[in-house]
Amino acid sequence: MTDLIKPITLPDDPLAPYCIAPAWQVGDLLFLSGQASIGADGSIVGEGDFDAQLAQTFANIETVLAAAGSDLSKIVKVTIYLTDMGNFPKIVEARKRWFTPPYPADTTLEVRSLALPELMVEIDVIAAV
């Protein structure tokens, strides 16, 4: 590794059992792994409740960003994976809640399933440090 490329780690990382780095910093950019509704103890938060899962997902994003010295205001790209595009209107509202203009670039798509069958949303981001 060079000083320009370094992993971002979390104490007691709930994703460690899956062999996933929370994020990598490359220069002044952070590349976060997909975040979902996984609690600090590794359990799924809000099973069957999209709103609860979305809130936990954003809390996890904030945690990883903070570990790298960044925050939500520095996100430049978001990719959102939904298991039901019927929840898209809630994504639009979430953008208003967690972001401010100018909003990040965004891709939203529907997938058949995510890594764990109980998950309804996963979000990965690119942010500045």
C-alpha positions, 0 to 999 in steps of 0.5 A: 500500500502507498500513502495514497491508498489505505483501508478504512477500518472500524472497531468491532466491524459487523461486516468483518465476518463477510471479509469486506472492508468498510471503505478504502481511501484512494487519494482524496476519495473514499469508496464505501462498500455497500451499506445495509441495515446491519447493526453493530452486533451483526444482526439485521435491523428493521426486518420487514420495515423499509423505513427502519432499514433505510435509517440504519443504512444511512447511520452505517454510512455516517459511521464509516464516513466519520471513521475516515474523516468525512461526512454525508455532505462530502458524498459525490456519488450514490448507488442504491439497490432496492429489492422493490422499486415500489420504495423509490418514492421513499428514496426521493424523500431520503435524499431530502432528509440526508443530503442538501443541494447540490445533491450527489450523483445517483443511480437507483436500481432494483435487484432480485435480492441482496446478500442476506434475504431479509435486506431490502436496501443497500447503498454504496457511496463515493465521498471526498475526504 
